Amino acid sequence: MSQDHWETAPDSAETLLVMAVGVERDVFVLRRTAKDCAGAAGLENQDRVRLATALSELGRDLLRPQPLRAVFALGHRELAVSLDWTDARTPGAETLAAVARLLPQVRWEPAGGGRPGGSVVIAWPLPASPEPVADRAARIREALRTVAGSGDSLTEDLRAQTLDLMAALEESRRQQEALHLLNQELEQTNQGVVALYTELSEELEETNRGVVALYAELDEKSRLLREASESKTRFWSNVSHELRTPLNSVIGLSRLLLDPAAEPLTAEQRRQVALVGSAGSMLLVLVDELLDVAKAEAGRLEPRPAPVDLRALLAQVRGLMVGAAPRGEVALVVPDREDLPELLTDEVMLARILRNLLSNGLKFTRSGEVRLEVGTEDEWLVLVVSDTGVGIPEDQQTRVFEEFYQVPGPHQRNRAGTGLGLPYARRLAELLGGSLQLASRPGQGTTVTLRLPLRTVAAPAPVRRLGTLLTVDDDPVFAELFRPVLEQLAEQVVQVHEGARVVAEVRRLRPDAVLLDLQMPGTDGYAVLAELSADPELSTVPVVVITAADQAERATERLGHARAVLSKHGATAARLADILYPAVRAGTPPDTDEGRRS
């Protein structure tokens, strides 16, 4: 047998037996030997019969007067038998096909080189065994010698073959019976599956109808909620605009009355006017906060980054909050250091965050102090507001960030509030790219930590002056308060309160720039923009829109002629200078924070 017949290494094969097959009697011996050898190798009875039957069929097909040589060999993983011959005989195709159906490995190889002869090799995989091949082969040889010495006759071989055939037939009958039972069970199972599938299909169809109806109802509810949200936002916007106008007038008039250059007032009058101005300012702040909450819910509240002098901002916050501290009982500590950085952030939002945090601390601290500390951590600005007040129970520390929620208890008595302070402060902190965290213990005070990105800015360029500015606004109070800002930018400031007069005034004065409000009775700002852009002589005059309208309320498609759009609360001298001077000099839109389409 050639070494190519082996899957294992050549030196690991052990020859078990070599025998000649030349007569009919030898075929019986070959069959019996194959069965005994397979049994000694550990194969099950059915596998033994299949191996023995295959060799018997091959032996009969190849039987000639010149004998065959049968070689039994053992490898690590298989039992192999090779039938070799040297004459011109060949195995029949039907025999090879039958053997291939019985055994997993069958191979016929002619001798090659034009020489007669060839070999058929069959193999059967063996179960895994830790026993070495040599020891296993020795044990099989001993078993074969014992069987060979038992003297079985041809009749006994035929009887054994018949018994094998009867056992195979019995096994086939049992398998057929088992298969019949299995088919019956499968048929019953299929009937049950079909019934279950039908039932599930009906239930699923019914469920789908319910889901479709539910989705339709949800869509309708969503539509109604969107409409309600839009209505609420419009309501807040309208109410805010309506409230801001008289409040700005109250605040502006109180400032004019208290101005040192105004007519002198009695001490009592000054006190009363100061109270009016303070109440108006607080009311305006509350209106702004309520509107910002509505904007944030609608996703329309956006920060407007600008250079912020942190030292000046803290001084302003200190001045606003010092009056809220109980005299002689609670100390308000706000740093005033030279090394505080200048930031690039939304000054209004940052001031409101600090005002809310300090206001909360002062409101719920009977004695001790409310302290604001400023520091840096890597690329973060850290502002910590701590107090020695009543503290917040642990189970309430998450709920205090819910809008309009207030921790119940006697500490709330005679302390006004809306429950918006902390939720509003956290929402603003997140809009600025930072975070707000709270830590508190009842009776030991509360600490709130605000972290903001530490973005510094370069020193601003010096403000230059223009010749003439034309400002258009129907609110006389805002116009009067805004005039000092404009006088920092231009030698002459001309104020117009009606949109219908703007074009004529621009044609007469030929100003360096026009500052235009949008919401005016009669001819509004959009109409003025359209008239200026349509006149070839006036279309080159830069126009900057300054409005109290929210970004979502602006008809941006009608603002194409404007060089920039600013909110009234963000129209500082420095920002206007950054917009106006490049526009006047180059006649092109500047690169501003809000841009032309804001």
GINOR-V322942 format. One record per residue. N is the residue number from 0. SS is DSSP state (a for helix, b for strand, c for the rest). PSI is psi as a letter, one per 30 degrees, with the letter a starting at -180 (none if undefined). OMEGA is omega in whole degrees, -180 to 180 (NA if undefined). Layout:
((N SS PSI OMEGA) (N SS PSI OMEGA))
This chain:
((0 c k -178) (1 c l -179) (2 a f -180) (3 a f -178) (4 a f -172) (5 c k 173) (6 c f -179) (7 c l 180) (8 c k -176) (9 a e -176) (10 a f -180) (11 a f -180) (12 c k 179) (13 b k 177) (14 b k -179) (15 b e -173) (16 b k 173) (17 b k -178) (18 b l 178) (19 b k 179) (20 b j -176) (21 c f -178) (22 c l -177) (23 a e 179) (24 a e -179) (25 a e 178) (26 a e 176) (27 a e 180) (28 a e 179) (29 a e 180) (30 a e -178) (31 a e -180) (32 a e 180) (33 a e -179) (34 a e 179) (35 a e -179) (36 a e 179) (37 a e 178) (38 a e 179) (39 a f 180) (40 a f 175) (41 c g 180) (42 c l 177) (43 c l -173) (44 a e -178) (45 a e 179) (46 a e 178) (47 a e -178) (48 a e -180) (49 a e 179) (50 a e -179) (51 a e 180) (52 a e 180) (53 a e 179) (54 a e 179) (55 a e 180) (56 a e 178) (57 a e -180) (58 a e 180) (59 a e -179) (60 a e -176) (61 a g -175) (62 c k 178) (63 c l 176) (64 c e 177) (65 c k -171) (66 c l 169) (67 b l 172) (68 b k 178) (69 b k -178) (70 b k 175) (71 b k -178) (72 b l -178) (73 b k 173) (74 c a -180) (75 c e -171) (76 c g -177) (77 b l 170) (78 b k -175) (79 b k 176) (80 b k -180) (81 b k 174) (82 b j -176) (83 b k 175) (84 b l -175) (85 c g 178) (86 c a -171) (87 c g -178) (88 c l 176) (89 c k 179) (90 c k 179) (91 c k -179) (92 a e -180) (93 a e 179) (94 a e 179) (95 a e 180) (96 a e 179) (97 a e 180) (98 a e -180) (99 a f 178) (100 a f -178) (101 a e -171) (102 c l 180) (103 c f -176) (104 b j 177) (105 b k 179) (106 b k 175) (107 b k -179) (108 b j 171) (109 b l -177) (110 c e 179) (111 c l 179) (112 c g -179) (113 c f -180) (114 c k 175) (115 c l 177) (116 c a 180) (117 b a 180) (118 b l 171) (119 b k -178) (120 b k 174) (121 b k -177) (122 b l 179) (123 b k 180) (124 b k -178) (125 c l 174) (126 c l -179) (127 c k -180) (128 c k 177) (129 c f -177) (130 c k 177) (131 c l -177) (132 a e -177) (133 a e 180) (134 a e -180) (135 a e 180) (136 a e 179) (137 a e 179) (138 a e -180) (139 a e 179) (140 a e -179) (141 a e 178) (142 a e -180) (143 a e 178) (144 a e -180) (145 a e 180) (146 a e -179) (147 a f -179) (148 c g -178) (149 c f 174) (150 c h 177) (151 c k 180) (152 c l 177) (153 a e 179) (154 a e 179) (155 a e 176) (156 a e 179) (157 a e 179) (158 a e 179) (159 a e 179) (160 a e 178) (161 a e 178) (162 a e 177) (163 a e 180) (164 a e 179) (165 a e 179) (166 a e 179) (167 a e 178) (168 a e 179) (169 a e 178) (170 a e 178) (171 a e 179) (172 a e 179) (173 a e 179) (174 a e 178) (175 a e 178) (176 a e 179) (177 a e 179) (178 a e 178) (179 a e 178) (180 a e 180) (181 a e 178) (182 a e 178) (183 a e 179) (184 a e 179) (185 a e 179) (186 a e 177) (187 a e 179) (188 a e 180) (189 a e 178) (190 a e 178) (191 a e 179) (192 a e 179) (193 a e 179) (194 a e 180) (195 a e 179) (196 a e 179) (197 a e 180) (198 a e 180) (199 a e 179) (200 a e 179) (201 a e 179) (202 a e 180) (203 a e 178) (204 a e 178) (205 a e 178) (206 a e 180) (207 a e 177) (208 a e 177) (209 a e 179) (210 a e 179) (211 a e 179) (212 a e 179) (213 a e 178) (214 a e 178) (215 a e 179) (216 a e 179) (217 a e 177) (218 a e 179) (219 a e 178) (220 a e 180) (221 a e 179) (222 a e 179) (223 a e 179) (224 a e 178) (225 a e 179) (226 a e 179) (227 a e 179) (228 a e 179) (229 a e 178) (230 a e 180) (231 a e 180) (232 a e 178) (233 a e 179) (234 a e 179) (235 a e -178) (236 a e -180) (237 a e 180) (238 a e -180) (239 a e -179) (240 a e -179) (241 a e -179) (242 a e -175) (243 a e -177) (244 a e 178) (245 a e 179) (246 a e 177) (247 a e 178) (248 a e 179) (249 a e -178) (250 a e -179) (251 a e 180) (252 a e 178) (253 a e 177) (254 a e 179) (255 a e -180) (256 a e -178) (257 a f -179) (258 c k -180) (259 c f -178) (260 c f -179) (261 c l 178) (262 c k -178) (263 c k 178) (264 c l 173) (265 c l -180) (266 a e -180) (267 a e 178) (268 a e 179) (269 a e 179) (270 a e -179) (271 a e 178) (272 a e 178) (273 a e 178) (274 a e 178) (275 a e -180) (276 a e 180) (277 a e 179) (278 a e 178) (279 a e 180) (280 a e 180) (281 a e 179) (282 a e 178) (283 a e 178) (284 a e 180) (285 a e 177) (286 a e 179) (287 a e -180) (288 a e 179) (289 a e 179) (290 a e 179) (291 a e 177) (292 a e 179) (293 a e 178) (294 a e -179) (295 a e 178) (296 a e -180) (297 c g -180) (298 c g -175) (299 c g 179) (300 c j -176) (301 c k 177) (302 c l 176) (303 c j -176) (304 c k 177) (305 b l 177) (306 b k -178) (307 b k 174) (308 b j -174) (309 a e 180) (310 a e 179) (311 a e 179) (312 a e 180) (313 a e 177) (314 a e 178) (315 a e 179) (316 a e 178) (317 a e -180) (318 a e 180) (319 a e -170) (320 a f -175) (321 a e 179) (322 a f -180) (323 a f -179) (324 c k 176) (325 c k -175) (326 c k 176) (327 c f -177) (328 c e -178) (329 b k 178) (330 b k 175) (331 b j -176) (332 b j 178) (333 b k -174) (334 c k 175) (335 c i -174) (336 c l 179) (337 c f -172) (338 c g 179) (339 c k -174) (340 c l 170) (341 b k -172) (342 b l 170) (343 b j -177) (344 b a 178) (345 c j -175) (346 a e -178) (347 a e 180) (348 a e -180) (349 a e 179) (350 a e -180) (351 a e 176) (352 a e -177) (353 a e 180) (354 a e 179) (355 a e -179) (356 a e 179) (357 a e 179) (358 a e 177) (359 a e -180) (360 a e -180) (361 a e -176) (362 a e -173) (363 c g 175) (364 c j -178) (365 c e -180) (366 c l -179) (367 b b -176) (368 b l 169) (369 b j -170) (370 b k 173) (371 b k 178) (372 b k -177) (373 b k 177) (374 b a 179) (375 b k 174) (376 b j -177) (377 c c -178) (378 c g -178) (379 b k 168) (380 b k -176) (381 b k 176) (382 b k -176) (383 b k 176) (384 b j -179) (385 b l 179) (386 b l 178) (387 c h -174) (388 c a -171) (389 c f -178) (390 c l -177) (391 c k 177) (392 c l -175) (393 a e -178) (394 a f 179) (395 a f -172) (396 c f 173) (397 c e -176) (398 a f -178) (399 a f 177) (400 a g 173) (401 c k -178) (402 c k 176) (403 c g 179) (404 c k 176) (405 c k -179) (406 c k -178) (407 c l 177) (408 c l -179) (409 a f -179) (410 a f -180) (411 a f -175) (412 c k 179) (413 c g 176) (414 c j -178) (415 c l 178) (416 c l -179) (417 c f -175) (418 c g -179) (419 c f -170) (420 a d -177) (421 a e 176) (422 a e -180) (423 a e 180) (424 a e 180) (425 a e -180) (426 a e 178) (427 a e 179) (428 a e 179) (429 a e 177) (430 a e 179) (431 c g 179) (432 c g -177) (433 c a -178) (434 b l 179) (435 b k -178) (436 b k -176) (437 b k 173) (438 b k -175) (439 b l 173) (440 b k -179) (441 c k 179) (442 c f -178) (443 c g 174) (444 b l -176) (445 b k 176) (446 b k 178) (447 b k -177) (448 b k 178) (449 b k 177) (450 b k 179) (451 b k 177) (452 b k -178) (453 c i 178) (454 c j 179) (455 b l -177) (456 c l 176) (457 c l 179) (458 c k -178) (459 c l 177) (460 c k -180) (461 c k -178) (462 c k 176) (463 c l -175) (464 c k 175) (465 b l 178) (466 b d -176) (467 b k 174) (468 b k 175) (469 b j -180) (470 b k -175) (471 b j 179) (472 c k -178) (473 c f -180) (474 c j -176) (475 a e -180) (476 a e 179) (477 a e 180) (478 a e -180) (479 a e 179) (480 a f -177) (481 a f -176) (482 a e 179) (483 a e 178) (484 a e -178) (485 a e 180) (486 a f 173) (487 c f -173) (488 c f -171) (489 b l 177) (490 b e -178) (491 b k 177) (492 b j 180) (493 b k -177) (494 b k 177) (495 b k -175) (496 c f -179) (497 c k -180) (498 a f -177) (499 a f -177) (500 a f -169) (501 a e -175) (502 a e 180) (503 a e -180) (504 a e 178) (505 a e 179) (506 a e -178) (507 a e -173) (508 a f -172) (509 c i -176) (510 c l 176) (511 c e 180) (512 b l 178) (513 b k 174) (514 b j -165) (515 b k 172) (516 c l -179) (517 c e -172) (518 c j 179) (519 c k 178) (520 c l 180) (521 c b 178) (522 c j -177) (523 c a -177) (524 a e 179) (525 a e -180) (526 a e 178) (527 a e 178) (528 a e -179) (529 a e -180) (530 a e -179) (531 a e -178) (532 a f -178) (533 a f -179) (534 c j -178) (535 c e -178) (536 c f -175) (537 c f -173) (538 c f -179) (539 c f 179) (540 c k -179) (541 b k 178) (542 b k 175) (543 b k 179) (544 b k 176) (545 b j -170) (546 b l 173) (547 c f -178) (548 c k 177) (549 c l -178) (550 a e -178) (551 a f -178) (552 a f -176) (553 c k 175) (554 c i -172) (555 a f -179) (556 a f 179) (557 a g -178) (558 c g -175) (559 c f -178) (560 c f -177) (561 c k 177) (562 c f 179) (563 b l 178) (564 b k 180) (565 b k 170) (566 b l -177) (567 a e -178) (568 a f 180) (569 a g -177) (570 c i 177) (571 c l -180) (572 a e -178) (573 a e -178) (574 a e 177) (575 a e 178) (576 a e 179) (577 a e -178) (578 a e -170) (579 a e -174) (580 a e 176) (581 a e -179) (582 a e -180) (583 a e -177) (584 a e -173) (585 a f -178) (586 c g -180) (587 c l -180) (588 c k 178) (589 c l 177) (590 c j -175) (591 c l 180) (592 c e -175) (593 c e 175) (594 c l -176) (595 c e -171) (596 c g -178) (597 c none NA))
